Amino acid sequence: MRWTTVDGQFGYSGVWGSPTAGPTPEKVWGIFRNSNTKTATITAASFARGNPAILTVASASNNGFDIVQPDTMNQDTNHLFVGIVDDYPDTSVGKTGVWNPEDFGIVQIYGINTKAVVSIGTVSIAGPKILLPDTGSQFQTVATPFFGTGTASTVTNQALTGLIGQAYLYGSIASSSGSGTVAATAFLRCM
């Protein structure tokens, strides 16, 4: 069974595989729109597969299906993380193109995703770790939840985990000779 609809409605896939292949892991998708306008610079207004997707709070696009790229990791707007970009209209060879402004596409909101764009460095990262959206259309790993410090009016760190849709590094990432990103496996729970 697999179904999808349009305008921000959800899709579902959770069928059993063949007797020799075993079950297919459950996954859920939503249909969203890249809220950047067609007049924006394409390199600055485009998503690629594996990027985190954030609901926009702009008044002109505050409709529940327009999304933007994440802001700096500790920004409140990232609390509206809805999933990982999965697919969109793309006619390039090998489907390596970007999600153009104002096009609709599919964002995975639940299940295992093997294309999460995660920032890496010179040390290996052993999962499971919490993944938080960050600027640069990538995830950063976090070892433990952030908790507020100070009084209610002077909190310096938001309690980011548990407030947003959640993504977890599912497995480990090998170290790199420098900084950059890698496609990693994540478990999503954003519904």
N, C-alpha and C positions, 0 to 999 in steps of 0.2 A: 504494500500500500504506500503510495506517495502522492501527495497532492500539494498544490500551491495555488494561491490566488493573488490578486493585485491590491494596490493601495494600502500597504502596510499590514495586510493579513498574513497569517502564518502558514507555513508548509510543514509537512511531516514525512519522515521516512523511518520505518521501524519493522521491516519485513524480515522473515527468516530466510536464510540462504538455502542452497541445496544441501541435501544430507551430507555430502562430502565436504562442502565448504564451511559449514557451520553458520551460526547466526550473523546477521548484519547489525552492527551497533546502531542504536537509536540516535537519530539526528533530527534537529528541528531548525527550520529557516524562516526568516521573515523577508518581505520584499520592501526595500527602502529606496530612496532617491538621493543621489549626490546633490546636496543643496547648493553647491557652488554654482554661480551663474555662468552661462556660456561665454560671457564677456571676460571672465577671469582668465588669468594666465594658466594654460593647461598644466604646466609642471607644478604649479602651486595649488591647484584645485582638483587634483586627481587622486584616486585611491588605486591601490594594486591589491591583488589577492593576498590575504594574510594580514592585512592592516586592521587595527581596531577601528570600530565605528562608534561615533558618539551622536546621540540625538541633538539637534541644534536647538538653541534657545532663542534664536533671532525671531523677533515678532512676526516677520513676514513668512517665516518657515516653521513656525511653532505648531506643527500639525500631527506629530507622532510618526511620520515616515521620512522626514528629511534628516539627513545625517551629515556630519562634518568629521574632519580628522581631529585627533585628540590635541589638547593643549598640554602645557607643562604638567608633569605628573601630579603635583599637589593642587591643581585647580579644581574648583567645585564643578565645572562643566563636565569633567570626566566622570562624575557620579552617574551620568546618563549613558554610560557604556552599554551598548546593546548587543555586541557580538563581533565576529570576525568576518571581513569581506570574503565572500566565497566565489561569486560569479557575477558577470555583468556583460552587456553587449560588447563584443570584441572580435573583430574580423582579422586581427593580425595573425601571422604564421606562428603556430605554437601557443596561441593565446597569451602573448606576453605584453599586450597593450594595457593601457590604464583605463579606469572608469571615468568616462567623460562627464563634465558638469551637466546636471539636469537629467541624466539618464537614470532609469530604474535598474536595480540589480538585486542580487540575493545576498543576505547576511546570515551566517550560521549563528544561532542563538543558544543551541544546546548540543552537547555531544562532543566526540573526539574530532579535533581538527588538526591536520598534519602540516599546515602551512602558516602557522602563527609567526609573524615577524618579531623576533626577540633580539634585543641588544646583547652582544657578547663582548667579552674582554679576554684577558690573558689567563684567566683561571676557569676551570671547569665548573659547571653549575649542575648540582645534583638535585633532581626533583624529589618530591613535589615542592614547588615554590609558587607563591601567589604572583600572578602577572598583572601589572597595572599599566594602563595606556599612558603613553608619554609622547611629547612632541617628536616630530620626525616620523609619525605614523608607525610606531613600533611599541613593543611592550618592554618594560623593565621588570626584573625579578625582585621580589621583596621576601625576605626571610620570615618576618613576623608582621602582624598587623600594626598599623600606626594608631596610637592613642593620643587624645588631646592632652596638652599640658597647660596648667594655669587655670584660671577661672573661666566661666562661660563666656565672658566678654573679651578674654585675652587668649583664647586657644591658639596655639601656634601650629599644631599639626592636626589635620582632620582625621577622624577615624575612617580611613578610606575603604578598608575591606569590610564587606558586609553591607555597605551602603550602595555600592554599584553592582552591576552584573559582574559575575565572577569568572575569571579565567585562571587556570592553574597549569604550570608546567607539568607535563605528564611524561616523565622520563628524565633524561639528563642531556646536557649539552657539553660537548668537548670544548676544551680551551682553544683559543685562537692565538695567532702571533701578534694580533693587534686588536683594535676596536672595529666594530661593524655590526652587522645583523646576520641572523641565520634563520631559516625556516625550521621551526620546532613543533613538536606535538603538544597540543594543549587540550584540556578538558574544559568545556564551557558550561556555565549555568547562568544564563542571562534572561530567564523568563520567570 
